[in-house]
Amino acid sequence: MRICPGGNPGYTFAMPFALNFYRDQIGADGATTSALRPAHRLLYVRHGRVAINDSIMSADEAIYCDAPVALKSAGEWSEIWRWELALPNAPPLLHDGTGLLSQLRMSRVITSLAMPEGTRWLFRLDRIVTAAGRIADRHQHPGPGIRCLLEGTFNVQQDVESARDLTPGDTWWETGSDTVIAWGSPQMAAKFLRGMVLPVDWEGRVTGTWLSGREPPSGNWKLYVDRVIAV
């Protein structure tokens, strides 16, 4: 796990919380003119190479950062996916500058966890790969999160929010406590990232309570960031 320079390990929000997902594009000569304010934040480089607070990161690298965040191109078009905790009524934190596009793609208020001030939580970014034709039977998770598809197509059935025929870059929300059934294409594996908030005792462990009793193979999981945060 990488932690950005200038981080503040005790950064605090009041409760309740929303989890926000952004997509930031940086052109070959792009740069921000001012840094985003501090927040509990997960950053993932989807394409290209980019300087995040002067630290060069390449595709498929991720970082937790609670310091102000500035971006600058490292010479090619890049895309960064960003998960943040924020107050539900806070305005979106969008980058400004030249040669860049910053978009809020999803925002959901966390209702499945009670998060009093001063409590500690695990802020996680991981990746799941599902084999072609596989159906993930009835399951739940210990905390909520925003997923974003990397490859393939995906379908999610749950009472709170369902989605069909998702394509790369599409997002969906899982509360954790709601039962989910999910599946991809019979022709191609699906890969997706999960930005999640979890109880700290899940650190280093893949989540999932499989109500059928059949657990998937462990090789389909990659952990990028597990960061214990205080709210």
N, C-alpha and C positions, 0 to 999 in steps of 0.2 A: 504493500500500500504506500502511495506517495501522499505527502501532506505539503501544501503550498507554503512557500516562505512568507513570513509575516502573519501566520495564523494566530488566532486567539483562542486557546483551549477552553475558555469559560464563557463564550458568547451566549447570551441569554435572550430568550423571547418570553413574552407573556403568553398565556394560553387563552383561547383555543388556537388551533393551527389549521392551515391549508397546506397541501402539497401541490406545488406548481411545477409544470414541465415546459421548458423553452427549447426552441431550436434557433441557434445563432449561426449565420453564414458569414464568412469572411472572404472577401475577394483577394486576389494575388497581391494587391497593394493596400489592403484594408487595415484599419486600426481604429480602436475606440478613442474618443476624445476625453472621456472621463471614466473613472472606475465605478463599477457597481458598488453600492454600500455593502458592508458585511452581512452575511447570512449563513445559516447552515446550508451548505451547497455541495452537490455532487456534479462533476463535470466529466464528460466522456467525449473524446474526439472520434467522430464518426468517419470523417474523410480528411485527408490532407495532413498538414503540419502547421502548428500555430504556437505562438508564444503566449502563455498564460502567466501573467505577472513576471515576464522575462524568462520563464522556464519553458524550453521547447518541448512540446508533446506531439506525438505522431498518432496515426490512426490506431484505434483499438487500445488506447491508453486512457486511464481514468484517474481522477484525483478528488479528494475531499478538500474543500477550502472554506474557511470562515473569515478570511481577510477580504478587503476590497479586491475586486477582480477587474483587470484590464486585459484586452486582447490585441494581438498584432499578428499579421500574416507572417509566416515564415517562407513566403515565396510562392505559394500555390493556394488555390481555392480550398477552403476548409469548412467543415460543418461541425459544430459542437452541440451536444445534447446536454441539458442542464436541468437538474432537479433541485428545488429549494423549498424550505419550510418558511412560511410567512403567516402573518395575521390574515384572517379571511377577508377583511375589508381593506387590505393594503393594495395600492395600485401596482400594476405589473412592473417588474424591474427589467427594462429593456435597454440594451446597449445603444449608445449614440456614437456617431463617428462617420468616417468616409469608407466607402466600399464594403459596407456590411448591412445585413438584414437580421433583425432580432424579433422573434415572434413568440408569444405565449400560446402554446398548443393545447394545454389542458390545465385546469385548476379544480381541485376537489378538497372539500373540508373533511378533516379526519373526525369521524364520529364513532368509530369502533374502538378507540383507545381513550382512556382518561389520562391526561398528561398534565398534572399539576406542576406549578412552577417549582424548579429545583430537582425534578425527577430526571433520571438518566435513561436514554434510549439508544438503540442501535440504528444508525443511518447507513443503509446498505445499498450497494450497486452490484448486481450480479447478472449472469447470463444463463439462459436456459436454451437447450437444443432439443427439439422433439423430432424423432425419426419420421420419415415419410409414412403416412398412413396410420400413425399412432393416435389413439384417443386417450386423453388424460381423464380417467374416470373421476367420480365425485371426490372432491378434495377441498380443504380449507387451508388457511395460512394464519400464523399468529399475529399478523399486522397488515396494514393496508399498503398499497403502492400503485404507482403509475408504471405501466409497461409500455414499451415501444418496440415495434417489430423491426428487426434487422434484415432478415431474409425470408423468402417464401411467402406464404399466406397463412392466415390464422382465423379461427372462429372461437368465440367465447360465449357460453351460455350460463347465466346467473340471474337471480331475481332482480338485483339492483340495477345492473346495466349489462346488456348483451351486445355483441358485435359480430358481424358477418363479413367474410371476404376481406379482411384487413390486408393491406399491402405495406411494403417497407416504408417506415416513417410514420405509420398510423399508430395511435395510442389507445389504450383502454385502462380502466380503473378497476381494481379489485379491493374490496373492503377487508379481506382476510377472513372475516367471520361468516361471510356468505358462501354457500356451497357453489363450486364451479365445476363445469365440464368443458373441456376444450379440445380442439383438434385442428390439424393443419391439412395440407394437401396429400393425397395418396402418391403423388409423383415426386415431391421434393420435401426435404427437411425444412423445418421452421426454426429460426433463431430470434430471440427477443431479449431485451434488457429489462430489468426490474429495479426501479428506485423505490425502496421500501423503508418503513419505520417499524421496528421490531423491539420486543423486550430484549434486554441485554444478555439474557442467558442463552440466546440463539447465536451468539458470536461464534463465527467459524463453522456453523452448521447449516446445512441446506434445510429450508423450510418445507412444510407440507404435511398435513394430516390426511392420509388416504383412507376414505371411509369404506372403501372396498377391501382394505387390508393389503393391497398389492402395491408395493412401492416401485417407482421407476429406477432404472440403473443409475448409479451415482456418477457415471462418466459424462452425463449430459449437463453438468453444472460447472460454471466457472465463477469464482468470487473475485471481483475487482477491488471493492472497498468495503470494509467493515469499520465504522467509526463510532465509538461511544460518545454521545453528546449529552450535555446538560441543558435542559430547557428551563 
